[in-house]
Amino acid sequence: MTPSHYNRIIFVQRPTGPVDSSTFRQETLPFDLKPGDGQVLIRIQYLSIDPALRLLLDDIETFTTPMQIGEPVLCMGVGTVVESGKNSPLVPGNIISGYAGWTEYVVADAEQFTKVVVPDGANTVDALGALGHTGFTAYFGLIDVGKIQAGETLLVSAAAGATGSLVCQLGLAKGAKVYGIAGSQAKCEYLEKTVGVNKAFNYKSPTFHEDIARDMGGFDVFFDNVGGDMLDFALTLMNVHARVVMCGSISEYNSTQRKPFTNLFQVHVKRAKLEGFSLIDYFSRLAEGRQYLVELVKQGKLKQQYHIVNGLENAPKALGMLFTGENKGKLIVKVAD
């Protein structure tokens, strides 16, 4: 039974720093949604909260066009098809994933969604985690860009986060020595005891620089989700022919000032490679990534920790949590059962 009204959250003001109460507005609309030819009506269940969303709120060109004022906030989500229009390949009851947005219901072209198939050892929400865009980012970034090999040393920043924790597990599965960087002792313990990294380092420790240089030494691959000072420091730890996968720069997303590198000369000295990376370049190969990740999930070698925030109205707060380190693992907003 469809409701008389539904809620959504729209983007109303570009932030100059962290998002706040003026960035978004929740609105309640009459329920008059009807799928047209080739479209579906979807009831949203889960929304993925990702750092890259903060980039889209700025009026700058990044890997895609910025979000426009007055638009519903766009993000990846999982939902259930409620009604199908003519010529739609999806039918009522299908569970789907795709760009859904901060809304309880949405009408969109069926071709932009993927039917969710849950393999053994997984659950529906994994379509936003290990078996979705988060897992694909970890896989292609580490395997294709980083080219990690057995016996090499892998260093991962934001290692207890959604992508970072999966990169750690993929590295371990490849036979690499894996070291993680996180922002609390609890997260470091999670990485060592649950994920199984060789050692985790708390970047807030006053002896962080000394600890990592002593206990890890140099790295062959650095999977970076942080950027800024963390990336600049990591350049001093490179082995010869190291590869740096620049996946994210969460430390700079709330700032208009980009910090200059002071250790870039080390790239030349170590004959290393820095490569920017976005999943956008791998859309044609998602089936390959899924096959690889599903097999690891079935073997119990790849698991995602989730941090669930209940209620669409809490989506703005959840986005802010990514930048304060409050979340533990992949951050999801649960909109409905």
N, C-alpha and C positions, 0 to 999 in steps of 0.2 A: 504494500500500500504506500503510495507516494504522499508526501506531506503537503500542506497548504503553503508553506514557506521554506526557504533554505538560506543558509548563511555562507558568506564568502568573505575573504579579506583582500582588500585592494591596496595598491601602492599609491601613496598620496604625497610623499615629500622625500626628496633625495637627502640622505644623511650626510653630514660632514665629518662624522666619526662613527662610533657605535650606533646601531639602530636604537630608537627609543619610541615612546608612545606617539610621537608625531609622524613616524615613518609610514605606518599602516593604519587602515581603518576597517573595522568589521561592519558589514552591512547585511541586512535581512531583506530578501527579495521574494515576491510572490512566485510560487512554483508554477512556471509556465513553460518548462523545458520540454522540447519534443524533438527527437532525432529525425533528421531529414534523410535523403537518399545517401546510402553509404556511411551513415553516422550511427553512433550509439549514445545512449544515456547511461551514465556511470555513477554509481554511488561510491564515493571515496571512503576507503577504510584506513589507509596508512599514507603518510607523507614523509618523504625523505628530506631531512634538514642537512644541507651541505654547505661548506664554506664558500664555494664558488657563487652561491646565490648572492652573497654580499657584493661581489664584483659587479653583478648585473644591475645593482641599484645605483651605481655611479654612471654619470653621463659621459662615458668613455668607451671606445671600441676595445674589446678584449678578444676572446675567441668566438664571441657572438655579439649580436646587437644588444645594447642595454635595454632594460625594462623601461616601459613608458609610464609616466604618471597617469593614474586612473585605471590601469590594467589590474586584473587579478594577479596575485603573485604566482609565478609559474615555478613548478618544481616536479620532480619525479614522484609518482605515487602508485599505489595499488588499490584497485577497487573491483566492484562487481557490476557487470552489465545488467541494467534493469529493463531496458527496452532497446530494440534494434530497429533501425530504419530499413527501408527496402535496399536490397543488394549489399547488406552488411555481412561480412564473413563471420562476425561475432554474434552470439545469441544470448538471450537472457540467462543468467546463471554463470556465464563465463567469468573467471577471475582474470584480470588484465593488469599490466604494468605499462607505464608510459608517462609522458608529460601531462600532469593532471591539474596541479595548482592548488592553492589554499582555498578550497571550497568543499562543501558537502556533496554537491552534485555537479556534473559537467556534461555538456553535449559536445562531441567532437567527432572528427572523421575516424572511422574504425581503423584505417590503415596506420594511424600513428601509435597504435597500441599493440602490445604483444600478449598473447594468451599465456598465462602462467601455468607451467607444468612443474609440480613439486616432486623432485626425486626422493628416493629413500635417504633418510638422514637429514632432510631439510624441512622447512616450513614456509608458509606463504610469504612472510615478511622478508625471507631471504632474497626475494625478487628485487629488493632494494638494497641488499647487503652483499653477501658473498657470491650470490648468483645473479646479481644485477650490475648496475653501472659502477658500484663501489668495487666489486670483485673484478670487473673487466679492467678498471683503471689500475688496480694492483697487478693484474696479470700482464697486460701489455706493457705497462711501465717497467716492470722488473724483468720480464722475459725478453721482450722485443727491444726495448730501449736500453735497459741496463745490461742485458745479455749476461746475467748472473751464471756462474759456473760452479760446480761442486768444488769445495775446498777454498773458495774465495771468501773474503770478508765483506759482509754486507752491513751497512749502517743505515738506520731508518730514523728520521725525525718524526715527531708526533706519533710515535710507534704504538701507543695504546689507543689511538683513534681508529676510526672506521677503516680507512684505507691502510694506514700504517700497520695495524695488527694483522691484516691479511697479507701484506707484503712480507712481514716477518715469517709467517707460516709458509708462504710460497718459497721463501729463501731456504728455510729449514728443510722443506720437502726436496729442494734441489741439492741438498748436501752442503750448503754454505754455512759459514760461521756467522751468526747473526747477533748484532748489537742494536739496542734500541735506546732512544732518547725520549723521556717523558717529563711531565711537570709536577710530579708528586711521588712520594715514597710508595704510596698505595698502588699507583699505576706501574711503578717499576717492579713491585712485587708481583703484580698481575702478569707482567710480561715475562718474568723469570719463572714463576711457578705454574702458570696456566698456559701461556703461549709457548714457553720453552726456549726463549732466547738465551744465548750464552751469558749475557750480562746486560742490564739496563742501567742507564745513567739519568739522574735527576738534574736537569739543567738549572734548577734553582739552588742547587748546592753551591756553597762558596768555593768548593774544590772541584767543580765540574770539569773544567778544562784540564786540570792535572790528572783527574781520575781517568778520563777517557783516553788521554794520551798514554797513560801508564798501562791500563788494563786492556785496551784494544790495540793500540798502536795505529797503524794505517789501515785504510779501507780500499777495496777494489771497486765497490759500488756504493754510492750514497743515494738513497731514495729520499728526496727532500720534499716535505710538505709545509715547511715553515718559512724559508727564505730569510732575508734580512741578515741580522748579525749571526744567526745560527749557520746559515749557508757560508757566510764569509769565513767564519771560524773553521768550518769543516774543510775548506780548501787547504788548510794547513796540515790536514791529516791524510791527504791522498797518497796512495801508492803510485808507482809508475804505471801509466796507461789506465788510470782510474776512470770510471764513468760516473757522472753525476746526473741523476734523473730529476729534473726540475718539474715536479708535479704540482706544487702549490706554494703559495707565499702568504699563509694565513697571518703571519706577524705583521703584514703590511696592508691588509685589506681595509682596515679602518683608518688608514692614514693617506694623506695626499702627498706625503714626502717619501721618496724612495731612497733608502740608504745606499751610499756608494760602496763598492767593494774596495777593500784594502789589500786583499791577498790574491787578486786575480793573476798576478805574475806566476803563482804556483801552477796554474794550468799549463803554462808554457814549459816550466821547469820539469814537471812530471809527465809532459806529453799526454795530458788528460783530455777528457771530453765532457763538456756541459751541454745538455740537450733539453730544451723545453718540450713539454709533453702535454697533450690533451687527448681525451678519448674520442673527440670529434674525428680525428684522423683514422680511427679504427672501426667505424660503424659497419664497414663491409666485412669485417672479420669477427663479429660478435659471436657467431655460431662456433667458431674455433675456440674462442675464449670460454664459452659456456661449457663445451664438451670437456675441456681440461679441468675446469673448476668443479663440475659435477662429479667427476671421477674422484677428486680429492675429498669432496664432501662425503661421498659414499664410503671412502676409506677411513673417515674420521680424522683426516689430516687438515681439514679447513673448517673452522668454526668462527662465527661472528658473535661478539657480545653486543647486546642491544640496550640502549637507554630509551625507554618509552615515556613520552610525555602525553598525558591524556587531554583531549579537547582541542578542537580547531582554534579556539580563542587563545590558546597558549602557544601557537606557532611563532609569533614574534619573539616571545620570551625564549623559546627553544633556540631560535637563531642566535640570539645573544649569548646563550650558554656555550656555543662553540668557541667564543673568543675569550671566555673567562676560565675555560678548562673544567667547567662543572660536569660535563657529560662524561660518562664512562662507556666508551665504545660507540657504535653506530647510533646516531640520534634520530629517532622516529617520533612523529606525532601521530597518535591514534585518534582518528576522527570518528570511527564507528566500528562496531563489532563485525 
